[in-house]
Amino acid sequence: MIDDGTPEREVAECFRWCIMFCPTNQNLTISTARLRSAREGTDYSYQVVAEIVHVSEGSSLIDFGLRAVGHTDWLPTGCKQGDYVTGDVLLSFPLCFDPLPEDVIASMDYDWVIKHIMADLTPYRPFEENSRLFVRDDQRVAYEEVKSTRDRTADSYILQCVLRD
């Protein structure tokens, strides 16, 4: 997923970028399974079992077959390198993240090819607890396939990518 502020993208484009994980509804939890995996979830999410590769004060790096950076707060308290976690996550191409050691950063980039782009046209509704805030209306999820992020204005886009050979 990409949000406003990221570079414009188009189908068949190749680019190099790292990925970020973000839990969907709750933080990741400790996993007793010790086999890295990812399977498709709902609404473009993934159910992952991941090894924690790096933990620092602000950022963490997990590996579920691909390495993804995220906030340390999204991991269970007390997790350390070598532990396994599980949960439902969204993946995105981040604009920035908290500092990580150079050797960790070097292991994060992947070469991607965009196969499809979906403009997320899901409307937003007032948040029940504070009507000045708006949240995505999960009852009215809507996507439209586009050839480029320039073709349709949206708050976010789903890039369906494969790793470049």
MARFI-364475 format. One line per field, with one value per residue: residue number from 1; x, y, z of N, C-alpha, C in turn. Coordinates in Angstrom, 2 decimals. Example, Ala and Ser with C-alpha at 12.3 -4.5 7.8 and 13.67 -1.06 7.14 Angstrom:
<recs>
pos <- c(1:2)
nx <- c(13.19:12.85)
ny <- c(-5.69:-2.25)
nz <- c(7.80:7.08)
cax <- c(12.30:13.67)
cay <- c(-4.50:-1.06)
caz <- c(7.80:7.14)
cx <- c(13.20:12.90)
cy <- c(-3.30:0.03)
cz <- c(7.80:7.87)
</recs>
This chain:
<recs>
pos <- c(1:2:3:4:5:6:7:8:9:10:11:12:13:14:15:16:17:18:19:20:21:22:23:24:25:26:27:28:29:30:31:32:33:34:35:36:37:38:39:40:41:42:43:44:45:46:47:48:49:50:51:52:53:54:55:56:57:58:59:60:61:62:63:64:65:66:67:68:69:70:71:72:73:74:75:76:77:78:79:80:81:82:83:84:85:86:87:88:89:90:91:92:93:94:95:96:97:98:99:100:101:102:103:104:105:106:107:108:109:110:111:112:113:114:115:116:117:118:119:120:121:122:123:124:125:126:127:128:129:130:131:132:133:134:135:136:137:138:139:140:141:142:143:144:145:146:147:148:149:150:151:152:153:154:155:156:157:158:159:160:161:162:163:164:165)
nx <- c(0.85:0.49:0.59:-0.55:1.94:3.97:6.04:4.65:3.31:3.32:1.79:3.82:6.14:9.45:11.10:13.18:12.85:12.23:10.08:7.35:5.79:2.55:0.47:-2.94:-5.33:-4.59:-1.59:1.31:1.70:3.35:4.69:4.39:5.01:7.78:8.42:8.90:6.42:3.87:0.57:-2.21:-4.55:-7.56:-8.87:-6.45:-4.51:-2.01:-1.47:1.00:3.84:6.68:10.20:11.96:14.34:15.76:15.74:15.24:15.11:13.13:12.53:11.84:12.75:11.32:11.16:9.46:9.85:10.18:11.85:10.69:10.25:9.18:7.38:8.74:6.94:4.85:5.42:5.28:5.76:9.02:10.10:12.76:15.63:15.51:13.24:9.89:7.02:3.49:0.67:-1.84:-1.09:-0.63:1.16:3.46:5.08:7.39:7.96:9.77:11.52:12.31:15.76:18.08:20.72:23.36:24.02:21.69:19.83:20.87:20.00:17.34:16.16:14.32:13.88:11.22:8.39:5.62:2.49:-0.30:-2.42:-4.46:-6.80:-7.75:-10.90:-12.50:-14.82:-14.60:-15.70:-17.18:-15.51:-16.77:-16.15:-15.09:-16.17:-14.79:-12.70:-11.90:-12.46:-11.69:-14.36:-15.19:-17.37:-18.02:-16.10:-14.17:-12.58:-10.72:-9.31:-6.40:-4.12:-2.08:-1.00:-1.56:-3.89:-6.29:-7.61:-6.96:-6.97:-5.21:-3.28:-3.23:-0.52:0.05:2.58:5.46:8.51:11.38:13.14)
ny <- c(-1.17:2.24:5.63:9.06:11.34:9.66:8.56:8.84:5.97:3.30:0.59:-2.21:-0.93:-0.94:-0.89:-0.08:-0.70:-0.69:-2.52:-1.88:-3.04:-3.03:-3.62:-4.76:-4.73:-5.28:-5.39:-7.37:-10.76:-13.12:-16.02:-19.52:-21.12:-21.67:-21.14:-19.21:-17.41:-16.25:-15.51:-14.70:-12.40:-10.70:-7.95:-7.06:-7.62:-9.48:-12.57:-13.26:-15.17:-14.41:-13.97:-12.09:-9.90:-7.64:-5.34:-2.15:0.95:2.52:1.32:-1.83:-4.92:-7.43:-10.81:-12.62:-14.19:-12.20:-9.21:-6.76:-3.49:-1.91:-0.24:-0.54:-0.60:-2.09:-4.70:-7.50:-6.71:-6.89:-8.54:-9.99:-10.18:-12.98:-14.10:-15.22:-13.87:-13.33:-12.34:-10.21:-8.19:-5.13:-4.27:-1.85:0.73:2.56:6.08:6.99:5.93:5.12:5.44:2.84:0.39:0.43:-2.09:-3.52:-2.00:-2.40:-4.95:-4.79:-3.79:-4.40:-5.44:-4.55:-5.32:-3.83:-5.26:-4.85:-2.06:-0.81:1.61:2.89:3.51:3.64:5.11:7.56:7.85:9.63:9.17:7.24:7.87:10.39:12.83:14.65:13.34:11.14:7.87:4.96:3.53:0.49:-0.97:-0.21:-0.81:-0.14:-0.53:0.41:-0.67:0.66:1.98:3.64:5.62:8.19:8.20:8.15:9.88:9.17:8.33:6.36:3.69:0.34:-1.53:-4.21:-6.30:-8.10:-9.79:-8.76:-10.60)
nz <- c(0.00:-0.73:0.31:0.22:-0.83:-1.53:-4.30:-7.64:-9.30:-11.78:-13.64:-14.43:-13.86:-12.53:-9.43:-6.57:-3.18:0.35:2.67:4.91:7.88:9.35:11.98:11.71:13.43:16.06:18.05:17.16:18.32:20.54:18.99:18.91:16.84:14.74:12.13:9.41:7.66:5.36:4.57:2.49:3.78:4.70:2.80:1.56:3.49:5.39:6.99:9.18:10.27:11.89:12.23:14.62:13.64:14.27:16.96:18.16:19.98:18.63:16.14:14.54:12.95:11.09:9.82:7.56:5.43:3.70:4.57:6.82:8.05:11.09:13.78:17.03:19.13:18.14:18.59:20.91:24.37:25.68:23.72:21.80:19.60:17.48:18.60:17.76:16.14:15.57:13.55:12.00:9.30:7.46:4.53:3.42:1.44:2.90:3.52:5.35:8.34:11.78:12.80:11.87:12.20:9.73:8.53:8.92:7.46:4.91:4.36:3.74:1.35:-1.66:-5.07:-7.02:-9.16:-10.51:-10.81:-10.71:-9.93:-7.45:-6.79:-3.75:-2.91:-0.75:1.40:4.10:7.51:10.30:13.39:16.05:18.73:18.64:16.81:15.26:14.16:11.47:10.18:8.23:6.43:6.93:6.15:3.65:1.66:-1.20:-4.33:-7.26:-10.24:-11.70:-14.17:-13.49:-10.70:-11.23:-12.65:-11.18:-8.49:-5.14:-1.63:-0.90:-2.41:-3.58:-4.33:-6.25:-6.28:-7.53:-6.77:-8.48:-10.94)
cax <- c(0.00:1.18:-0.27:-0.22:3.30:4.92:6.17:3.63:3.72:2.50:1.89:5.03:7.31:10.38:11.69:13.84:12.32:11.99:8.67:7.02:4.61:1.69:-0.62:-4.25:-6.24:-3.89:-0.16:1.72:1.79:4.37:4.30:5.09:5.52:9.09:8.59:8.50:5.40:2.91:-0.53:-3.14:-5.66:-8.66:-8.65:-5.04:-3.63:-1.31:-1.28:2.42:4.67:7.93:11.31:12.45:15.72:16.40:14.88:15.87:14.13:12.03:12.22:12.13:12.78:10.86:11.39:8.45:10.20:10.66:12.13:9.87:10.51:7.98:7.63:8.99:5.72:3.92:5.84:4.98:6.74:10.08:10.61:14.17:16.09:15.40:11.87:8.94:5.75:2.46:-0.42:-2.36:-0.41:-0.63:2.51:3.50:6.39:7.49:8.77:10.84:11.36:13.33:17.10:18.52:22.12:23.59:23.97:20.28:19.22:21.35:19.30:15.91:15.66:13.95:13.54:9.81:7.72:4.20:1.60:-1.61:-2.60:-5.85:-7.07:-8.66:-11.96:-13.31:-15.08:-14.30:-16.85:-16.77:-15.18:-17.82:-15.68:-14.69:-16.69:-13.84:-11.79:-12.53:-11.86:-12.10:-15.64:-14.96:-18.62:-18.19:-14.79:-14.27:-11.32:-10.81:-8.01:-5.89:-2.80:-1.11:-1.56:-1.98:-5.17:-7.45:-7.27:-7.38:-6.16:-4.13:-3.30:-2.65:0.37:0.25:3.93:6.25:9.95:12.02:14.14)
cay <- c(0.00:3.52:6.74:10.37:11.78:8.75:8.83:8.26:4.65:2.76:-0.84:-2.69:-0.19:-1.62:0.04:-0.68:-0.09:-1.59:-2.58:-1.64:-3.76:-2.32:-4.51:-4.25:-4.40:-5.38:-5.61:-8.75:-11.55:-14.18:-17.22:-20.77:-21.63:-21.09:-21.25:-17.96:-17.59:-15.17:-15.91:-13.59:-12.21:-9.96:-6.54:-6.87:-7.83:-10.76:-13.24:-13.62:-15.67:-13.76:-13.92:-10.75:-9.82:-6.51:-4.51:-0.98:1.75:3.00:0.47:-3.26:-5.56:-8.81:-11.58:-13.66:-14.59:-10.88:-8.40:-5.56:-2.62:-1.41:0.36:-1.50:-0.66:-3.06:-6.03:-7.74:-6.18:-7.82:-9.35:-9.77:-10.79:-14.44:-14.50:-15.26:-13.19:-13.59:-11.38:-9.73:-6.94:-4.50:-3.96:-0.60:1.25:3.74:7.23:7.10:5.13:5.43:4.97:1.46:0.22:0.33:-3.47:-3.90:-1.30:-3.02:-6.22:-4.53:-3.35:-5.41:-4.95:-4.86:-5.04:-3.62:-6.03:-4.20:-0.97:-0.63:2.86:2.65:4.51:3.44:6.40:7.71:8.24:10.17:8.21:7.30:8.45:11.78:13.11:15.47:12.41:10.27:6.55:4.24:2.85:-0.90:-1.52:0.27:-0.94:-0.05:-0.37:0.49:-0.93:1.74:1.70:4.53:6.39:9.48:8.03:8.29:10.44:8.33:8.54:5.37:2.75:-0.97:-1.97:-5.65:-6.39:-9.32:-9.53:-8.78:-11.68)
caz <- c(0.00:-0.68:0.68:-0.33:-0.54:-2.14:-5.74:-8.53:-9.79:-12.86:-13.88:-15.11:-13.37:-11.63:-8.49:-5.41:-1.97:1.48:3.04:6.31:8.35:10.29:12.41:11.30:14.54:17.34:17.89:16.97:19.55:20.53:18.24:19.25:15.56:14.44:10.69:8.79:6.63:5.11:3.70:2.27:4.70:4.09:2.45:1.24:4.63:5.40:8.28:9.15:11.37:11.53:13.19:14.90:13.19:14.95:17.81:18.77:20.73:17.82:14.99:14.58:11.65:11.16:8.60:7.32:4.08:3.31:5.77:6.88:9.20:11.77:15.08:18.10:19.93:17.56:19.04:22.32:25.32:26.06:22.60:21.45:18.37:17.49:18.95:16.66:16.40:14.58:13.52:10.73:9.00:6.15:4.08:2.67:1.08:3.77:3.14:6.33:9.56:12.78:12.39:12.07:11.81:8.29:8.06:8.91:6.33:3.67:4.13:3.67:0.05:-2.65:-6.40:-7.24:-10.43:-10.25:-11.69:-10.70:-8.98:-7.05:-6.08:-2.62:-2.95:0.45:2.07:5.53:8.32:11.60:14.44:17.06:19.99:18.43:15.46:14.49:13.51:10.48:10.02:7.04:6.61:6.52:5.62:2.27:1.00:-2.66:-5.06:-8.71:-10.85:-12.55:-14.78:-12.86:-9.59:-11.78:-13.35:-10.30:-7.19:-4.01:-0.43:-0.93:-3.53:-3.32:-5.41:-6.26:-6.83:-7.41:-6.73:-9.79:-11.07)
cx <- c(0.90:0.15:0.19:1.20:4.36:4.99:5.01:4.18:2.80:2.77:3.11:6.29:8.14:10.97:12.28:13.36:12.22:10.50:8.51:5.80:3.86:0.57:-1.98:-5.10:-5.57:-2.42:0.13:1.82:2.89:3.84:5.09:5.62:6.84:9.43:8.04:7.48:4.56:1.83:-1.51:-4.24:-6.79:-8.23:-7.17:-4.10:-2.96:-1.24:0.16:2.85:6.07:8.96:11.71:13.95:16.47:15.35:15.72:14.76:12.92:11.59:12.55:12.12:12.35:11.10:10.36:8.66:10.67:10.92:11.33:10.15:9.17:8.36:7.80:7.74:4.73:4.28:5.41:6.10:7.76:10.61:12.06:14.48:16.04:14.03:11.01:7.63:4.77:1.39:-0.80:-1.75:-0.75:0.82:2.47:4.94:6.57:8.31:9.96:10.53:12.46:14.67:17.36:19.99:22.25:23.48:22.54:19.59:19.61:20.60:17.81:15.36:15.40:13.67:12.14:9.41:6.23:3.36:0.23:-1.59:-4.10:-5.97:-8.08:-9.66:-12.91:-13.55:-14.68:-15.57:-16.35:-16.54:-16.19:-17.39:-15.26:-15.06:-15.80:-12.81:-12.56:-11.74:-12.42:-13.39:-15.53:-16.22:-18.83:-16.86:-14.98:-12.88:-11.62:-9.41:-7.66:-4.53:-1.69:-1.79:-1.97:-3.40:-6.39:-6.99:-7.83:-6.49:-5.00:-4.34:-2.70:-1.81:0.53:1.54:4.47:7.71:10.51:13.06:15.54)
cy <- c(1.24:4.60:8.00:10.76:10.86:9.02:8.21:6.96:4.22:1.27:-1.13:-1.94:-1.08:-0.56:-0.73:0.05:-1.15:-1.62:-2.37:-2.49:-2.87:-3.27:-3.91:-3.82:-4.44:-5.67:-7.09:-9.44:-12.58:-15.39:-18.42:-21.43:-20.93:-21.28:-19.98:-18.21:-16.33:-15.75:-14.75:-13.59:-11.49:-8.53:-6.19:-6.94:-9.21:-11.27:-13.76:-14.33:-15.21:-13.86:-12.47:-10.73:-8.72:-5.78:-3.37:-0.18:2.13:2.07:-0.98:-3.79:-7.00:-9.48:-12.70:-14.30:-13.36:-10.13:-7.11:-4.80:-2.18:-0.79:-0.73:-1.65:-1.68:-4.50:-6.24:-7.20:-7.27:-8.70:-9.00:-10.47:-12.30:-14.94:-14.50:-14.60:-13.54:-12.51:-11.02:-8.36:-6.43:-4.21:-2.68:-0.26:2.55:4.86:7.39:6.16:5.51:4.82:3.51:1.38:-0.02:-1.11:-3.99:-3.27:-1.96:-4.31:-6.04:-4.24:-4.53:-4.72:-5.47:-4.56:-4.93:-4.37:-5.38:-3.06:-0.83:0.69:2.53:3.80:4.38:4.79:6.38:8.19:8.84:9.04:8.37:8.04:9.91:12.15:14.04:14.61:11.53:8.98:5.91:3.47:1.43:-1.59:-1.15:0.26:-0.94:0.19:-0.26:0.25:0.21:1.33:2.51:5.24:7.79:9.42:8.33:8.82:9.54:8.66:7.56:4.44:1.44:-1.32:-3.49:-5.91:-7.81:-8.90:-9.66:-9.88:-11.15)
cz <- c(0.00:-0.37:-0.01:0.08:-1.13:-3.64:-6.52:-9.10:-10.93:-13.05:-14.75:-14.69:-12.44:-10.70:-7.31:-4.17:-0.88:1.79:4.55:6.66:9.34:10.70:12.07:12.49:15.91:17.08:17.66:18.33:19.40:19.79:18.75:17.99:15.26:12.96:10.05:7.68:6.50:4.21:3.62:3.31:3.98:3.80:2.29:2.44:4.49:6.83:8.27:10.43:11.00:12.65:13.39:14.60:13.94:15.77:18.35:19.45:19.89:16.71:15.26:13.15:11.84:9.81:8.54:5.95:3.31:4.60:5.70:8.17:9.80:13.09:16.14:18.98:19.40:17.92:20.49:23.21:25.67:24.95:22.32:20.13:18.51:17.92:17.69:17.09:15.29:14.65:12.10:10.45:7.61:5.80:3.25:2.32:1.85:3.13:4.08:7.50:10.52:12.39:12.76:11.70:10.30:7.78:8.02:7.71:5.01:3.34:3.86:2.28:-0.88:-3.97:-6.74:-8.67:-10.10:-11.29:-11.81:-9.69:-8.72:-6.29:-4.98:-2.55:-1.75:1.13:3.54:6.23:9.63:12.61:15.57:18.33:19.87:17.00:14.64:13.77:12.54:10.36:8.76:7.33:6.06:6.01:4.15:1.51:-0.52:-3.26:-6.55:-9.27:-11.80:-13.12:-14.12:-11.69:-10.04:-12.36:-12.49:-8.97:-6.09:-2.82:-0.36:-2.11:-3.06:-4.54:-5.28:-7.03:-6.72:-7.33:-8.14:-9.80:-11.08)
</recs>
